Amino acid sequence: MSKNNPTSVKQADQKEIKVKRESFFHAARGDSKFKRLIIHLILIGYCVLSVYPLLRIFSVSLRPGNRLLSTDLSIIPANATLENFRLVFNQGLLQWIWNSLIITVGTSIVGVIIAATSAYAFSRFKFRGRTPLLIYLLTTQMIPSAMLMVPLYILAINLKMVGTYTGLVFAYAVTSVPFSIWILKGYYDTIPVDLEEAAVIDGCTRLESFWKIILPLSTPALAIAFLFNFSQAWNEYLIARVILGSQESILTWPLGLQRMIGQYLSQWGQYNAGALIVSVPVMLLFLYMSKYMISGLTLGSVKG
Amino acid sequence: MLIDPEVMLNSFKEVILTVLIVLAAIAALEGLLYLIFVRWLKLKNAIVIMLISPAVIGLLILQVFPLLWEARLSFTNMSLKHFFNFDFIGLKNYIRVFTEPVLKQVTFFPLLARTILWTAVNIIFHVVGGMCLALLLNREMKLRGLYRMLIIIPWALPQVVAVLAWRGEFNFEYGWINLVLQRIGLTPIPWLTAPVPNFIAMCMVNIWLGIPFMTVIFLGGLQSISGEFYDAAEIDGASKWQSFWNVTLPLMQPIMAPAVILGTVWTFNTFNVSFFINQFELETSDILVTALFRAAFQYNRYGFAAAFAFVIFFILLAYSIFYVKTTKAVEGAEVR
């Protein structure tokens, strides 16, 4: 599928950069002013739609307790207060965030290590069972998480792992591995084999060349895989709910926040304050990483 | 008390210990494999075995084994009542999935039809919306970076937060959707309590959540299409519309196929949206996966739920095999 064999890569390189710069936005050449205006209006409209719910979260989090339920639509409500932020910390938000953070970082590290090495094997070696394995990895994307939960829950009961992080870390560890392998394999595929061959001639072993050449070059893809693992575990609700049960101090933040809104929106302001605290750092990280993410997801799957 | 240092330390210890044990196990495994395959058997492909075995073993223990175990479970009558003393009852669970109500009233086929409708509606909006936005963004213009960043926000927001916030906004009296409807003179809609509006609400939220992913993927694809193709099309006298159909779409095929297949499977399996937006547990808003969750963890029919899970899995498998066969989406699996 990808045509980047060494010689054509070198030849195409310089030409490609030039062509790309000239024709990058080719499709838009010669738009009239009116057309541009319409395009901007459509985009602004859609942006409002995609940001407004977030602004509402912000707005509700500033509402004082006695005006929680109001028909006010302004972004900064009357009598805005930070009271909700204080209250939500008293509810144990920090504890929940801490729990989520360590579980997430722990599982992401394990997940990326496992994926990075096996993706290398899939990218550079031909071996029996390679294609079936790759197809198996794709198939696992089809397993509904609710499906694995039944056996994991019953196994966790039998192994006395309900209500422990050990059970949760195990349950999370491999969920993102198949997808990470696909991303990383795709990225390794784009790194010319010559680099490694040169290193092997210089006396490196295969493992050394992987460690010294491929891994450093793959930093963006590794970051994507890490981020993917991270966001999967950070936002996970279902398995955590089943495995952790209901003891308040060990909850992860999605469980904790969810618990704050019962049927009657009694702690609606606090929920929104908590939601904002949890979301903003993750969102900034995500937006910052999104450019790597895009190149990582598309690289190797489309030829220029 | 904002946070209890002791609780904090305990949870830290527990996770670190688990991670260290896993890493130590991997290291031990690698050492063992090295001794067996490199030193003893002197295999040429030993490095492959060493590279893939952590993933393979991890998947075997945490995915394949639980699935096989669940397959066995699906032939038993295990439930909360028969947790330890369950019996094998043959194919009864599978027959029950199709003949008896899955939850209280709803049966399998209406659930399946609703899930297919849900998936189709969502995917159509995701792909068309994503493509439109990507085409609009794929040009040199002011504020391009800002637009792209704002459009990604629904994807960047943690899903549980987004969905629960939307649920609050579907509140009959205080949610902004009904407030806006009222201000422009329409009657408010009971989003959370009436079956059809609730289903529409679910779709709205999921479309909102899914468009950014498709936009980003399609934008990446559009930017990697060389302008030469369009030049050629222009010389041949193609209109913009024609060059979209005959140049852009075919060249986007390799990136659209996996995006659509993954998107379909993800939408089919979306749990959070239909579970949370359906606040009052209307059985008319359940899709297959949420019904599966309820059958297992609210009705505690584990054996039945296992059979149900396999039925869902085989539906997805059949779909994917069909799709992969027709579009050859796994071509990348060949060694180059």
Contacts between the chains, C-beta under 8 A, distances in Angstrom:
chain1	res1	chain2	res2	distance
A	1	B	254	7.2
A	1	B	331	5.2
A	1	B	332	5.2
A	1	B	334	7.2
A	1	B	336	7.4
A	2	B	332	7.9
A	2	B	336	6.1
A	5	B	336	7.9
A	19	B	226	6.2
A	19	B	227	6.7
A	19	B	228	6.8
A	20	B	226	7.4
A	22	B	227	6.7
A	23	B	226	6.5
A	23	B	227	2.1
A	23	B	228	6.9
A	23	B	230	7.3
A	23	B	231	7.5
A	24	B	140	7.7
A	24	B	223	6.6
A	24	B	227	7.2
A	25	B	138	6.9
A	25	B	139	5.0
A	25	B	140	4.2
A	26	B	227	3.6
A	26	B	230	5.1
A	26	B	231	7.6
A	27	B	135	7.4
A	27	B	138	5.9
A	27	B	139	6.5
A	27	B	222	7.5
A	27	B	230	6.4
A	27	B	240	7.9
A	27	B	248	7.9
A	28	B	138	7.0
A	28	B	139	2.9
A	28	B	140	6.3
A	28	B	141	7.5
A	31	B	139	7.0
A	36	B	141	6.8
A	39	B	136	5.3
A	39	B	139	7.7
A	39	B	141	7.3
A	40	B	141	7.5
A	40	B	143	7.5
A	42	B	136	6.3
A	43	B	133	7.6
A	43	B	136	5.9
A	43	B	137	7.3
A	43	B	143	8.0
A	43	B	147	4.8
A	43	B	151	8.0
A	44	B	147	7.9
A	46	B	133	6.5
A	46	B	151	6.5
A	47	B	147	5.9
A	47	B	150	4.1
A	47	B	151	6.3
A	49	B	208	7.4
A	50	B	150	6.1
A	50	B	151	5.7
A	50	B	153	5.3
A	50	B	154	5.2
A	50	B	208	7.1
A	50	B	211	8.0
A	50	B	212	7.3
A	51	B	150	5.5
A	51	B	153	5.7
A	52	B	176	7.8
A	53	B	154	7.8
A	53	B	162	6.8
A	53	B	165	5.7
A	53	B	166	6.4
A	53	B	169	6.8
A	53	B	208	7.8
A	54	B	153	6.2
A	54	B	157	6.5
A	56	B	165	6.9
A	56	B	169	6.4
A	56	B	176	6.0
A	57	B	161	7.5
A	57	B	165	5.2
A	60	B	168	7.5
A	69	B	173	7.4
A	69	B	174	5.0
A	70	B	174	6.9
A	71	B	173	7.4
A	71	B	174	6.4
A	71	B	179	5.6
A	73	B	176	6.1
A	73	B	179	5.9
A	73	B	180	7.6
A	89	B	2	5.3
A	90	B	2	7.0
A	92	B	3	7.6
A	94	B	2	5.4
A	94	B	3	4.3
A	95	B	3	5.2
A	95	B	4	6.9
A	95	B	7	6.4
A	95	B	8	7.0
A	98	B	3	6.9
A	98	B	8	5.6
A	98	B	11	7.0
A	99	B	11	5.4
A	102	B	11	6.4
A	102	B	12	5.6
A	102	B	15	4.6
A	102	B	16	7.6
A	103	B	15	5.8
A	106	B	15	4.7
A	106	B	16	7.1
A	106	B	18	6.9
A	106	B	19	4.3
A	107	B	19	7.9
A	109	B	19	6.7
A	110	B	19	6.1
A	110	B	22	5.4
A	110	B	23	7.1
A	113	B	23	7.7
A	113	B	26	7.4
A	113	B	54	7.6
A	114	B	26	7.5
A	114	B	54	4.8
A	114	B	55	4.9
A	114	B	58	5.9
A	115	B	55	6.7
A	117	B	51	4.7
A	117	B	52	7.5
A	117	B	54	6.6
A	117	B	55	7.5
A	118	B	51	5.7
A	118	B	52	4.3
A	118	B	54	7.0
A	118	B	55	4.0
A	118	B	56	7.5
A	120	B	51	5.8
A	121	B	47	7.6
A	121	B	48	4.9
A	121	B	51	3.8
A	121	B	52	4.7
A	122	B	52	7.5
A	125	B	45	6.9
A	125	B	47	7.5
A	125	B	48	4.8
A	125	B	51	7.9
A	126	B	335	4.7
A	127	B	45	5.5
A	127	B	48	4.8
A	130	B	333	7.8
A	130	B	335	7.4
A	131	B	333	5.2
A	131	B	334	7.7
A	133	B	52	7.6
A	133	B	56	7.6
A	134	B	330	7.2
A	134	B	333	4.6
A	135	B	330	6.2
A	135	B	333	6.8
A	138	B	320	7.7
A	138	B	330	6.6
A	139	B	317	7.0
A	139	B	320	7.2
A	140	B	59	7.5
A	140	B	63	6.4
A	141	B	262	6.4
A	141	B	265	5.9
A	141	B	266	8.0
A	142	B	265	5.3
A	142	B	269	7.9
A	142	B	313	6.8
A	142	B	316	4.3
A	142	B	317	6.2
A	142	B	320	5.9
A	143	B	63	7.6
A	143	B	67	7.5
A	143	B	313	6.4
A	144	B	268	7.9
A	144	B	269	4.4
A	144	B	271	7.6
A	144	B	288	7.8
A	144	B	289	4.8
A	144	B	292	6.8
A	144	B	309	7.1
A	144	B	312	6.0
A	144	B	313	7.2
A	144	B	316	7.7
A	145	B	269	7.0
A	145	B	271	6.6
A	146	B	269	7.8
A	146	B	271	6.2
A	146	B	289	4.8
A	146	B	290	7.7
A	146	B	292	4.7
A	146	B	293	4.8
A	146	B	296	7.3
A	146	B	309	7.1
A	147	B	67	8.0
A	147	B	70	7.4
A	147	B	292	6.9
A	147	B	309	4.0
A	147	B	310	7.9
A	147	B	312	6.8
A	147	B	313	6.1
A	148	B	63	7.1
A	148	B	66	5.9
A	148	B	67	7.3
A	148	B	70	7.9
A	149	B	293	7.4
A	149	B	296	6.9
A	149	B	297	7.8
A	150	B	70	5.9
A	150	B	73	7.1
A	150	B	296	5.0
A	150	B	302	5.9
A	150	B	305	5.3
A	150	B	306	5.5
A	150	B	309	6.4
A	151	B	66	3.8
A	151	B	67	7.0
A	151	B	69	5.0
A	151	B	70	4.1
A	151	B	73	6.7
A	151	B	306	7.5
A	152	B	66	5.8
A	153	B	296	7.8
A	153	B	297	7.8
A	154	B	73	7.4
A	154	B	78	7.8
A	154	B	302	6.4
A	155	B	66	6.4
A	155	B	69	7.1
A	164	B	14	6.7
A	165	B	11	6.2
A	165	B	14	4.6
A	165	B	15	5.1
A	165	B	18	6.6
A	166	B	14	6.4
A	166	B	17	7.8
A	166	B	18	4.7
A	169	B	15	6.2
A	169	B	18	4.6
A	169	B	19	6.8
A	169	B	22	7.7
A	170	B	18	7.4
A	170	B	62	6.3
A	171	B	62	7.2
A	173	B	22	6.8
A	173	B	58	6.5
A	173	B	62	6.6
A	174	B	55	7.8
A	174	B	58	4.6
A	174	B	59	5.6
A	174	B	62	4.7
A	174	B	63	6.1
A	177	B	55	5.7
A	177	B	58	6.6
A	177	B	59	6.8
A	178	B	59	7.7
A	181	B	55	6.8
A	186	B	332	7.2
A	189	B	332	7.9
A	189	B	336	6.7
A	206	B	47	5.5
A	207	B	47	6.8
A	231	B	158	7.9
A	234	B	158	6.9
A	235	B	158	4.6
A	235	B	159	5.2
A	235	B	160	6.1
A	237	B	160	5.2
A	237	B	272	6.4
A	238	B	271	5.9
A	238	B	272	7.9
A	238	B	293	7.3
A	242	B	297	6.6
A	249	B	4	7.0
A	249	B	7	4.9
A	250	B	7	8.0
A	250	B	11	6.7
A	254	B	158	7.4
A	254	B	160	4.3
A	257	B	160	7.1
A	257	B	161	7.3
A	257	B	164	7.2
A	258	B	160	6.7
A	258	B	164	6.6
A	261	B	164	6.5
A	261	B	168	7.2
A	263	B	279	7.1
A	265	B	168	6.5
A	265	B	171	6.8
A	265	B	174	7.6
A	268	B	168	6.2
A	271	B	164	7.1
A	271	B	168	7.8
A	272	B	165	7.1
A	272	B	168	7.9
A	275	B	161	4.4
A	275	B	164	7.3
A	275	B	165	6.4
A	278	B	158	6.5
A	278	B	161	6.5
A	279	B	157	5.5
A	279	B	158	5.5
A	279	B	161	5.2
A	282	B	156	7.2
A	282	B	158	6.0
A	283	B	153	7.0
A	283	B	156	4.3
A	283	B	157	6.1
A	286	B	152	7.5
A	286	B	155	7.6
A	286	B	156	3.9
A	287	B	149	5.7
A	287	B	152	6.4
A	287	B	153	7.9
A	287	B	156	5.8
A	290	B	149	7.8
A	290	B	152	5.7
A	290	B	156	7.5
A	290	B	216	7.0
A	293	B	216	7.5
A	294	B	216	5.4
A	294	B	217	7.7
A	294	B	219	7.2
A	294	B	220	4.7
A	295	B	220	7.0
A	297	B	216	7.6
A	297	B	217	6.1
A	297	B	220	6.6
A	298	B	217	6.6
A	298	B	220	3.4
A	298	B	221	6.0
A	298	B	224	6.5
A	298	B	255	6.2
A	300	B	332	7.5
A	301	B	221	8.0
A	301	B	254	5.6
A	301	B	255	5.3
A	301	B	258	7.0
A	301	B	332	7.0
A	302	B	220	7.6
A	302	B	221	5.1
A	302	B	224	4.6
A	302	B	225	7.5
A	302	B	251	7.4
A	302	B	252	7.5
A	302	B	254	5.7
A	302	B	255	4.9
A	303	B	224	7.3
A	304	B	224	4.8
A	304	B	225	7.3
A	304	B	226	5.4
